[in-house]
Amino acid sequence: MPKIDTWGNLPPGVRQHLIDRMRDRAISIADLNHLRLWIDSHPEVPEGDWYRDFGSFKICGNGALPKTFLLRGQAAKGKAV
């Protein structure tokens, strides 16, 4: 199973998309800290689509790449991690 890439290893376009979605979704600093701690743990993620629910938001990805953020209540596809 792949491990989620760290922020510095993300392609620039993906990184910018995530920054834009963080702003659009108004994700709090406390919530981003929970995300950082999870990513720092080098979690394994499925090869295909996946998501992680943090309560106030979800992060969705495919393989080692996180792809976007969703608001609470928005449907995510893939395997929950």
N, CA, C and O atoms as a DFTB+ gen file, in Angstrom:
324 C
 N C O
     1  1       0.856      -1.195       0.000
     2  2       0.000       0.000       0.000
     3  2       0.892       1.245       0.000
     4  3       1.912       1.288       0.688
     5  1       0.495       2.259      -0.779
     6  2       1.288       3.494      -0.782
     7  2       1.092       4.275       0.515
     8  3       0.114       4.079       1.236
     9  1       2.026       5.146       0.788
    10  2       1.914       6.075       1.914
    11  2       1.638       7.452       1.339
    12  3       2.149       7.807       0.276
    13  1       0.832       8.221       2.044
    14  2       0.470       9.551       1.559
    15  2       1.725      10.409       1.447
    16  3       2.577      10.403       2.336
    17  1       1.827      11.143       0.351
    18  2       2.981      12.018       0.140
    19  2       2.946      13.190       1.100
    20  3       1.877      13.655       1.496
    21  1       4.131      13.661       1.470
    22  2       4.236      14.855       2.300
    23  2       4.012      16.088       1.436
    24  3       4.112      16.022       0.211
    25  1       3.714      17.195       2.069
    26  2       3.383      18.438       1.388
    27  2       4.451      18.812       0.357
    28  3       4.124      19.183      -0.770
    29  1       5.714      18.715       0.739
    30  2       6.806      19.107      -0.145
    31  2       6.956      18.228      -1.373
    32  3       7.555      18.653      -2.361
    33  1       6.427      17.014      -1.335
    34  2       6.543      16.092      -2.461
    35  2       5.364      16.154      -3.419
    36  3       5.365      15.472      -4.444
    37  1       4.359      16.960      -3.103
    38  2       3.186      17.044      -3.967
    39  2       3.505      17.862      -5.215
    40  3       4.253      18.837      -5.143
    41  1       2.942      17.470      -6.360
    42  2       3.104      18.294      -7.560
    43  2       2.546      19.697      -7.298
    44  3       1.552      19.840      -6.587
    45  1       3.177      20.733      -7.866
    46  2       2.734      22.111      -7.596
    47  2       1.251      22.354      -7.866
    48  3       0.605      23.068      -7.099
    49  1       0.700      21.787      -8.923
    50  2      -0.721      21.990      -9.225
    51  2      -1.627      21.391      -8.162
    52  3      -2.640      21.989      -7.799
    53  1      -1.272      20.219      -7.664
    54  2      -2.054      19.573      -6.598
    55  2      -1.958      20.395      -5.320
    56  3      -2.959      20.627      -4.642
    57  1      -0.744      20.831      -4.998
    58  2      -0.537      21.627      -3.778
    59  2      -1.374      22.910      -3.843
    60  3      -2.016      23.273      -2.857
    61  1      -1.373      23.599      -4.990
    62  2      -2.146      24.838      -5.116
    63  2      -3.645      24.567      -5.016
    64  3      -4.373      25.344      -4.398
    65  1      -4.110      23.480      -5.616
    66  2      -5.532      23.120      -5.525
    67  2      -5.928      22.900      -4.067
    68  3      -6.983      23.364      -3.632
    69  1      -5.092      22.200      -3.317
    70  2      -5.399      21.950      -1.909
    71  2      -5.428      23.258      -1.113
    72  3      -6.288      23.437      -0.250
    73  1      -4.504      24.160      -1.395
    74  2      -4.504      25.460      -0.714
    75  2      -5.799      26.210      -1.024
    76  3      -6.431      26.772      -0.129
    77  1      -6.184      26.212      -2.296
    78  2      -7.429      26.885      -2.688
    79  2      -8.636      26.275      -1.994
    80  3      -9.507      27.008      -1.524
    81  1      -8.709      24.952      -1.918
    82  2      -9.845      24.297      -1.262
    83  2      -9.837      24.561       0.243
    84  3     -10.903      24.714       0.839
    85  1      -8.656      24.619       0.872
    86  2      -8.592      24.944       2.303
    87  2      -9.227      26.301       2.551
    88  3      -9.983      26.476       3.507
    89  1      -8.922      27.250       1.697
    90  2      -9.484      28.605       1.839
    91  2     -10.980      28.596       1.559
    92  3     -11.757      29.170       2.322
    93  1     -11.390      27.947       0.469
    94  2     -12.811      27.886       0.112
    95  2     -13.645      27.238       1.207
    96  3     -14.758      27.677       1.496
    97  1     -13.103      26.201       1.807
    98  2     -13.836      25.424       2.809
    99  2     -13.683      26.009       4.209
   100  3     -14.311      25.526       5.152
   101  1     -12.855      27.044       4.355
   102  2     -12.618      27.702       5.649
   103  2     -12.240      26.690       6.730
   104  3     -12.806      26.687       7.823
   105  1     -11.281      25.840       6.406
   106  2     -10.813      24.831       7.364
   107  2      -9.973      25.534       8.419
   108  3      -9.058      26.289       8.092
   109  1     -10.283      25.286       9.668
   110  2      -9.617      25.987      10.770
   111  2      -8.181      25.504      10.960
   112  3      -7.803      24.423      10.508
   113  1      -7.404      26.323      11.634
   114  2      -6.013      25.961      11.956
   115  2      -5.984      24.703      12.814
   116  3      -5.128      23.841      12.614
   117  1      -6.900      24.585      13.762
   118  2      -6.938      23.386      14.619
   119  2      -7.193      22.138      13.773
   120  3      -6.565      21.100      13.986
   121  1      -8.121      22.243      12.811
   122  2      -8.402      21.101      11.943
   123  2      -7.208      20.779      11.055
   124  3      -6.893      19.610      10.835
   125  1      -6.541      21.814      10.544
   126  2      -5.348      21.578       9.724
   127  2      -4.235      20.931      10.543
   128  3      -3.442      20.154      10.011
   129  1      -4.175      21.247      11.829
   130  2      -3.181      20.610      12.690
   131  2      -3.474      19.118      12.832
   132  3      -2.548      18.308      12.833
   133  1      -4.750      18.744      12.953
   134  2      -5.107      17.318      12.996
   135  2      -4.673      16.625      11.707
   136  3      -4.163      15.505      11.730
   137  1      -4.883      17.308      10.586
   138  2      -4.461      16.767       9.296
   139  2      -2.940      16.603       9.258
   140  3      -2.437      15.568       8.821
   141  1      -2.217      17.614       9.710
   142  2      -0.754      17.554       9.720
   143  2      -0.252      16.386      10.553
   144  3       0.655      15.669      10.133
   145  1      -0.831      16.190      11.724
   146  2      -0.417      15.079      12.584
   147  2      -0.669      13.737      11.906
   148  3       0.147      12.820      12.002
   149  1      -1.802      13.630      11.225
   150  2      -2.110      12.387      10.513
   151  2      -1.099      12.154       9.396
   152  3      -0.573      11.050       9.257
   153  1      -0.824      13.187       8.599
   154  2       0.129      13.041       7.495
   155  2       1.528      12.744       8.027
   156  3       2.258      11.949       7.436
   157  1       1.907      13.375       9.134
   158  2       3.226      13.130       9.735
   159  2       3.387      11.688      10.213
   160  3       4.510      11.218      10.395
   161  1       2.270      10.982      10.417
   162  2       2.339       9.582      10.845
   163  2       2.609       8.642       9.665
   164  3       2.704       7.428       9.845
   165  1       2.731       9.210       8.452
   166  2       2.998       8.436       7.227
   167  2       1.985       7.306       7.041
   168  3       2.362       6.139       6.940
   169  1       0.686       7.662       6.997
   170  2      -0.349       6.628       6.895
   171  2      -0.314       5.921       5.540
   172  3       0.000       6.520       4.512
   173  1      -0.640       4.654       5.571
   174  2      -0.821       3.906       4.330
   175  2      -2.221       4.199       3.802
   176  3      -3.178       4.312       4.568
   177  1      -2.320       4.318       2.488
   178  2      -3.591       4.591       1.831
   179  2      -3.758       3.603       0.686
   180  3      -2.763       3.068       0.196
   181  1      -4.985       3.345       0.247
   182  2      -5.203       2.409      -0.858
   183  2      -4.612       2.926      -2.175
   184  3      -4.318       4.112      -2.322
   185  1      -4.450       2.018      -3.109
   186  2      -3.963       2.376      -4.448
   187  2      -4.943       3.290      -5.173
   188  3      -4.524       4.197      -5.893
   189  1      -6.233       3.065      -4.994
   190  2      -7.264       3.841      -5.695
   191  2      -7.777       4.998      -4.857
   192  3      -7.042       5.588      -4.065
   193  1      -9.055       5.312      -5.046
   194  2      -9.690       6.424      -4.334
   195  2      -9.841       6.116      -2.850
   196  3     -10.139       4.985      -2.466
   197  1      -9.635       7.122      -2.033
   198  2      -9.767       6.995      -0.583
   199  2     -10.177       8.359      -0.010
   200  3     -10.105       9.389      -0.680
   201  1     -10.608       8.321       1.254
   202  2     -10.881       9.566       1.973
   203  2     -10.685       9.338       3.455
   204  3     -10.763       8.213       3.950
   205  1     -10.427      10.430       4.150
   206  2     -10.302      10.404       5.608
   207  2     -11.227      11.486       6.144
   208  3     -11.133      12.647       5.744
   209  1     -12.121      11.103       7.048
   210  2     -13.097      12.022       7.625
   211  2     -12.553      12.570       8.938
   212  3     -12.305      11.811       9.875
   213  1     -12.368      13.877       9.006
   214  2     -11.890      14.530      10.218
   215  2     -13.030      15.187      10.994
   216  3     -12.780      15.945      11.931
   217  1     -14.249      14.912      10.626
   218  2     -15.411      15.463      11.326
   219  2     -15.905      16.746      10.682
   220  3     -17.028      16.790      10.179
   221  1     -15.090      17.788      10.690
   222  2     -15.506      19.058      10.098
   223  2     -15.149      19.153       8.616
   224  3     -15.630      20.048       7.920
   225  1     -14.320      18.248       8.135
   226  2     -13.963      18.189       6.722
   227  2     -13.452      16.787       6.398
   228  3     -13.170      15.985       7.288
   229  1     -13.343      16.516       5.099
   230  2     -12.764      15.263       4.621
   231  2     -11.643      15.607       3.659
   232  3     -11.728      16.594       2.928
   233  1     -10.604      14.807       3.656
   234  2      -9.583      14.897       2.626
   235  2      -9.751      13.669       1.747
   236  3      -9.931      12.556       2.243
   237  1      -9.692      13.878       0.446
   238  2      -9.877      12.789      -0.513
   239  2      -8.621      12.680      -1.360
   240  3      -7.968      13.681      -1.655
   241  1      -8.290      11.458      -1.747
   242  2      -7.116      11.271      -2.566
   243  2      -7.209      10.038      -3.429
   244  3      -8.219       9.335      -3.453
   245  1      -6.116       9.796      -4.143
   246  2      -5.993       8.619      -4.978
   247  2      -4.552       8.150      -4.859
   248  3      -3.625       8.859      -5.250
   249  1      -4.371       6.960      -4.321
   250  2      -3.020       6.481      -4.079
   251  2      -2.297       7.409      -3.118
   252  3      -2.880       7.840      -2.123
   253  1      -1.037       7.724      -3.399
   254  2      -0.231       8.541      -2.491
   255  2      -0.582      10.029      -2.528
   256  3      -0.098      10.799      -1.698
   257  1      -1.416      10.436      -3.478
   258  2      -1.709      11.867      -3.623
   259  2      -3.043      12.274      -3.011
   260  3      -4.085      11.738      -3.389
   261  1      -3.025      13.220      -2.064
   262  2      -4.283      13.838      -1.658
   263  2      -4.754      14.711      -2.808
   264  3      -3.934      15.330      -3.487
   265  1      -6.071      14.773      -3.042
   266  2      -6.585      15.486      -4.209
   267  2      -7.451      16.696      -3.871
   268  3      -7.376      17.713      -4.561
   269  1      -8.278      16.606      -2.815
   270  2      -9.169      17.727      -2.500
   271  2      -9.700      17.609      -1.084
   272  3      -9.521      16.592      -0.414
   273  1     -10.355      18.667      -0.648
   274  2     -11.045      18.700       0.633
   275  2     -12.533      18.816       0.380
   276  3     -12.956      19.497      -0.554
   277  1     -13.325      18.160       1.200
   278  2     -14.781      18.272       1.165
   279  2     -15.265      18.778       2.515
   280  3     -14.618      18.577       3.543
   281  1     -16.407      19.431       2.489
   282  2     -17.043      19.870       3.733
   283  2     -17.756      18.700       4.403
   284  3     -18.048      17.685       3.770
   285  1     -18.027      18.860       5.691
   286  2     -18.831      17.873       6.393
   287  2     -20.141      17.719       5.647
   288  3     -20.747      18.708       5.236
   289  1     -20.572      16.502       5.473
   290  2     -21.826      16.244       4.798
   291  2     -21.691      16.018       3.296
   292  3     -22.600      15.463       2.678
   293  1     -20.593      16.429       2.704
   294  2     -20.395      16.144       1.290
   295  2     -19.970      14.684       1.140
   296  3     -19.168      14.167       1.919
   297  1     -20.520      14.046       0.135
   298  2     -20.240      12.614      -0.090
   299  2     -18.847      12.439      -0.677
   300  3     -18.444      13.146      -1.602
   301  1     -18.131      11.484      -0.117
   302  2     -16.797      11.141      -0.622
   303  2     -16.868       9.759      -1.263
   304  3     -17.687       8.924      -0.878
   305  1     -16.000       9.530      -2.244
   306  2     -15.957       8.210      -2.865
   307  2     -14.639       7.553      -2.500
   308  3     -13.657       8.210      -2.154
   309  1     -14.657       6.232      -2.591
   310  2     -13.459       5.476      -2.276
   311  2     -13.532       4.819      -0.919
   312  3     -14.590       4.753      -0.293
   313  1     -12.396       4.339      -0.479
   314  2     -12.306       3.615       0.782
   315  2     -11.970       4.564       1.924
   316  3     -11.065       5.391       1.804
   317  1     -12.698       4.446       3.029
   318  2     -12.403       5.242       4.219
   319  2     -11.108       4.749       4.843
   320  3     -10.906       3.545       5.000
   321  1     -10.229       5.683       5.200
   322  2      -8.973       5.316       5.876
   323  2      -8.875       6.006       7.213
   324  3      -7.892       5.824       7.931
